[in-house]
Amino acid sequence: MTDLTNLTLTETLDGLKNKQFSATEVTQSYIKSMEANRRLNAYVLETPEVALAQAKEADTRYANGTNKALDGIPMGIKDLFCTKGIRTTACSHILDNFIPQYESTVTQNLLNAGISILGKLNMDEFAMGGSNETSYFGPVINPYKADNSDADLVAGGSSGGSAAAVSANMCVAATGTDTGGSIRQPSALCGVTGIKPTYGRCSRYGIMAFASSLDQAGPIAKSVKDCALLLNVMAGHDDKDSTSATVAVPNFTQLIGKDIRGLKIGIPAEYRPDGLNAEISKLWDDGIAMLKARGAEIVNISLPHTKYALAAYYIIAPAEASSNLARYDGVRYGLRVEGNGLDEMYINTRSEGFGKEVKRRIMIGTYVLSAGYYDAYYLKAQKVRHLIRNDFIEAFKKCDMILTPTSPTPAFPIGDKSMQDNPINMYLNDVFTVSVNLAGLPGMSIPMGLSEHGLPLGLQLIGQAFDEQRIFQVAATLEQDAAFKRK
Amino acid sequence: MAIDKETVKRIAFLSRLRVEDDKIEATEAEFNKILQWIEQLNELNTDGIEPLVSVNENNITCREDIVTTGNHSKEVLANAPQAAYGYFTVPKVIE
């Protein structure tokens, strides 16, 4: 039998429905792959017994014809999603032994559709990072290496474990979250497909909060259609999250395979700054040519405030984080380091529990929200956020969708000195992705090719709010034309 | 708006984080670098622009104000580092 872990979600479902193999067999194959690839450090917790028990139930349903939408699909879950009875840490020391007593809505939706949980996936601590190097459990190693070097490369972040696990066939698909690029950037760096849906598409209930006005969950998978099938299940209004949208969830696969003739694709001039990596620039041109050949109309557009998006983001996200992370105080859950009195206990707990990048962002956030600076920084950033959103509103008067690169570079070495020495260099990895979060729009990364040295590169499609359907439609044509093959 | 050592100490305390004495200078330098980078926003004229607080458009729903859950004190306390008699416990606080 062919290796079951090579199959996409769509292919796996077909095989299960046609009784070519059982859910238990699929799950066992992935458990073996998970064990064989431990070097990549993609999982921070393996739950094979949970997965096998769930697979057994799926097999029973296949046998009696009551199978569900994603029955028997083994998935990895980013460690930011609370999973009832399964340790969830946000890859932070401060939540070392946290066992959620409830299930996040997104994972509950997936479980209701019949998936099995292989384990919890590595990520940057509290999703703060672009390389998965801030994890308390250590960095994820990208399954790809450059052909001219033996150095281990980053998987991207913050959903680095999710992207690496999908790329290395350690799960059929994974959940991710994206606050500034955390689904799309690692997907691009690991050669897989991931979508950050419109803000409000998926419930945030039970997902540990980083920046609540930006955070959004989404799938990372092996194909465009796989992502659509997953989002069908993950999305939907939830009474437990008042920011989850009440708009209807369409069938996201519906337009896949449909002609894109006449669709207007916007190409923003600001995304091609001087000094843009030549390979990325060429990849983008190739993508434009593919859409053009399919009959799409290419439209030059301008998103004039793009250059200010990162700075606005690095005020808004830390501000929200400083408030959200105030809850980790050693009283209700997680780590507690005793001290002389209450304040010292708080300080000892938080100083030992949080890593360097998280502390940096909490302090920056506290500063920009503090008396005397609130207007100059936080309010200013929110106004700039408005300008950035208006840019997209204007642009979408001229086009249906926007095509850009996902990441300014391919995967870089773990411990890269310029990024370790200067956090701003690390923040620049999100240059093409943060605006989408600030504007609350859907964005998808599609693997399109390899760099000169054999590293995956991705392009990003940005859609109008709640227009994921057409993103999947266009993404499917790019996927077909680029014919990217995971190694 | 450069920050100084006293500000670093004040922000650290507000954040309930400890910055060791020998790290204060480095922290100050790093924060100033980040703040300087952020200050590029001042190039933009934002007069008359409303701050964007949420991207949800008329989307936030209010549910009926009724009790929908409760009696979960066991689950609530399940992860507490210290609990007694159905309560979280904290170090003694005497003002």
Boltz contact constraints between the chains, C-beta under 6 A:
constraints:
  - contact:
      token1: [A, 98]
      token2: [B, 79]
      max_distance: 6.0
  - contact:
      token1: [A, 101]
      token2: [B, 75]
      max_distance: 6.0
  - contact:
      token1: [A, 101]
      token2: [B, 78]
      max_distance: 6.0
  - contact:
      token1: [A, 199]
      token2: [B, 55]
      max_distance: 6.0
  - contact:
      token1: [A, 200]
      token2: [B, 56]
      max_distance: 6.0
  - contact:
      token1: [A, 213]
      token2: [B, 54]
      max_distance: 6.0
  - contact:
      token1: [A, 239]
      token2: [B, 63]
      max_distance: 6.0
  - contact:
      token1: [A, 242]
      token2: [B, 60]
      max_distance: 6.0
  - contact:
      token1: [A, 242]
      token2: [B, 61]
      max_distance: 6.0
  - contact:
      token1: [A, 243]
      token2: [B, 56]
      max_distance: 6.0
  - contact:
      token1: [A, 245]
      token2: [B, 59]
      max_distance: 6.0
  - contact:
      token1: [A, 246]
      token2: [B, 61]
      max_distance: 6.0
  - contact:
      token1: [A, 308]
      token2: [B, 41]
      max_distance: 6.0
  - contact:
      token1: [A, 311]
      token2: [B, 38]
      max_distance: 6.0
  - contact:
      token1: [A, 311]
      token2: [B, 40]
      max_distance: 6.0
  - contact:
      token1: [A, 311]
      token2: [B, 41]
      max_distance: 6.0
  - contact:
      token1: [A, 315]
      token2: [B, 38]
      max_distance: 6.0
  - contact:
      token1: [A, 331]
      token2: [B, 88]
      max_distance: 6.0
  - contact:
      token1: [A, 331]
      token2: [B, 90]
      max_distance: 6.0
  - contact:
      token1: [A, 332]
      token2: [B, 80]
      max_distance: 6.0
  - contact:
      token1: [A, 332]
      token2: [B, 88]
      max_distance: 6.0
  - contact:
      token1: [A, 333]
      token2: [B, 79]
      max_distance: 6.0
  - contact:
      token1: [A, 336]
      token2: [B, 81]
      max_distance: 6.0
  - contact:
      token1: [A, 341]
      token2: [B, 91]
      max_distance: 6.0
  - contact:
      token1: [A, 342]
      token2: [B, 90]
      max_distance: 6.0
  - contact:
      token1: [A, 342]
      token2: [B, 91]
      max_distance: 6.0
  - contact:
      token1: [A, 342]
      token2: [B, 93]
      max_distance: 6.0
  - contact:
      token1: [A, 345]
      token2: [B, 91]
      max_distance: 6.0
  - contact:
      token1: [A, 346]
      token2: [B, 16]
      max_distance: 6.0
  - contact:
      token1: [A, 347]
      token2: [B, 16]
      max_distance: 6.0
  - contact:
      token1: [A, 347]
      token2: [B, 18]
      max_distance: 6.0
  - contact:
      token1: [A, 350]
      token2: [B, 16]
      max_distance: 6.0
  - contact:
      token1: [A, 350]
      token2: [B, 17]
      max_distance: 6.0
  - contact:
      token1: [A, 351]
      token2: [B, 17]
      max_distance: 6.0
  - contact:
      token1: [A, 351]
      token2: [B, 18]
      max_distance: 6.0
  - contact:
      token1: [A, 359]
      token2: [B, 17]
      max_distance: 6.0
  - contact:
      token1: [A, 362]
      token2: [B, 15]
      max_distance: 6.0
  - contact:
      token1: [A, 363]
      token2: [B, 11]
      max_distance: 6.0
  - contact:
      token1: [A, 363]
      token2: [B, 15]
      max_distance: 6.0
  - contact:
      token1: [A, 366]
      token2: [B, 11]
      max_distance: 6.0
  - contact:
      token1: [A, 366]
      token2: [B, 14]
      max_distance: 6.0
  - contact:
      token1: [A, 366]
      token2: [B, 15]
      max_distance: 6.0
  - contact:
      token1: [A, 367]
      token2: [B, 11]
      max_distance: 6.0
  - contact:
      token1: [A, 379]
      token2: [B, 51]
      max_distance: 6.0
  - contact:
      token1: [A, 380]
      token2: [B, 41]
      max_distance: 6.0
  - contact:
      token1: [A, 382]
      token2: [B, 51]
      max_distance: 6.0
  - contact:
      token1: [A, 382]
      token2: [B, 52]
      max_distance: 6.0
  - contact:
      token1: [A, 383]
      token2: [B, 46]
      max_distance: 6.0
  - contact:
      token1: [A, 383]
      token2: [B, 49]
      max_distance: 6.0
  - contact:
      token1: [A, 383]
      token2: [B, 51]
      max_distance: 6.0
  - contact:
      token1: [A, 384]
      token2: [B, 41]
      max_distance: 6.0
  - contact:
      token1: [A, 385]
      token2: [B, 52]
      max_distance: 6.0
  - contact:
      token1: [A, 386]
      token2: [B, 49]
      max_distance: 6.0
  - contact:
      token1: [A, 386]
      token2: [B, 50]
      max_distance: 6.0
  - contact:
      token1: [A, 386]
      token2: [B, 52]
      max_distance: 6.0
  - contact:
      token1: [A, 389]
      token2: [B, 52]
      max_distance: 6.0
  - contact:
      token1: [A, 424]
      token2: [B, 37]
      max_distance: 6.0
  - contact:
      token1: [A, 440]
      token2: [B, 55]
      max_distance: 6.0
